């Protein structure tokens, strides 16, 4: 039974991340729709609001909840909770800290859902593009911790994560430059 629960946990992690990856894209499209002529802008923003609500409340939130439920069942039924504060469980503690911050990120997206569905646009599409990459950083950090576990050096893990973040920022700047030229 444990492996079925673990499989369900992984499935809902994947669907949750799908929502976390796509939601900021919808925010970006919604913000960029403001630059369109009146009739087109209204139609686009109405459609984006429908898409935002369906993705957020139909897929992303349920997946986040089920990820937490099945993750806690795996943590306890697999006996993982006993090693969280041990030397060999350091990777798990760090992973759980990242998961905590991932849920905090999820709640920031909830605030953006609330704003955009009310027609409030506080951020530019460029700022939202940067915010869109936060879930990618969490995904890489969490997966590396789960797969590599204690084989990873904390120093090399941090260095690798910083390098990856730097590459992401560079790619976003290059994309912005290319887009501005067009």
Secondary structure, 3 states (H helix, E strand, C coil): CHHHHHHHHHHHHHHHHHHHHHHHHHHHHHHHHHHCCHHHHHHHHHHHHHHHHHHHHHHHHHHHHHHHHHHHHHHHHCCHHHHCCCCCCHHHHHHHHHHHHHHHHHHHHHHHHHHHHCCCCCCCHHHHHHHHCHHHHHHHHHHHHHHHHHHCCHHHHHHHHHHHHHHHHHHHHHHHHHHHHC
